[in-house]
Amino acid sequence: MLFHVKHLESASFIELDNCPLCGSSNHIVYLSTQDYFLSGEYFKINECTVCGHLFTNPQPTGEHIGKYYKSDRYLSHKENPESLFERMYASVRWLNLRTKYKQVTAGLSGGKLLDYGCGRGDFLAIASGRKWECIGIEQDEDARKIAEKSHNLKVLPTNAPVDTFQSQFDLITMFHVLEHIPDLHSIMNNLNNWLKDNGRLAIALPNPRSYDALHYRQYWAAWDVPRHLHHFKTETIIRLAGQYGLQLKTVHAMYWDAFFVSMLSEEYKKSKLPLIKSVAIGFLSNFNAMRSKQFSSLLYLFSKSD
Ligand SMILES: [Zn+2]
């Protein structure tokens, strides 16, 4: 019998012995999944038996991770949508951005805004026309150039010196970014330092407890290994933020994510009638979450002080 399993080169990966959130060495295999998006390689998702955090294991090293982002199909950075799915994604994304803007700025009257992992700057473009002084941070050079050229935004690379950021921001946003960052403690420490005393931190994350996650299991597109290194439950993101003096204020549903994620998951499963099935699962996910609050993605708003 032939097994078509792609073996990982050990020098390019780090096998984590300890939970990246609480440091415990006690963890179990929660799920085995595959990089359906690009490489086809297999990865485990481990669950810490102390704090419950889910994390991809092994994880690519800093030098090796870049190869997993090298695809035209990485929609968040795509400039010219072509297929029906990409065009739908682009138009719904615009509506989604406006909803997110209203949710994260509710009760605030403007000020200084940092979007960490701003991609091509579409969110900042909305905010910059509405009383916000905007700065972006983005690792991908092509996305940075698009943000600067199309929206005239100030966007820095992740390794830029940011000494002037101390206590500067009224609002910091991270839309589907924290799950990509290896060192959670270093980033949370920075974000906390960069916020003003009464500042707000908005973090959007996929939810591994959602109906669509439980339905698609290993095919759930939001596992997105090995690009997603962390898979936060509500209690694990609250625990991490709490260690840095950030308190949860509100949680918002992200309704559209159930449809996007279901559509990709059906593609990964090579289903027949993927569009019909993904719309059905998207509706079911949102419907179930009306009661359980376990939406496909959740947007958490934290405050630096109360
Ligand atoms: Zn842990």
Boltz pocket constraint, residues with backbone or C-beta under 6 A from the ligand:
constraints:
  - pocket:
      binder: B
      contacts: [[A, 19], [A, 20], [A, 21], [A, 22], [A, 23], [A, 24], [A, 48], [A, 49], [A, 50], [A, 51], [A, 52], [A, 53]]
      max_distance: 6.0
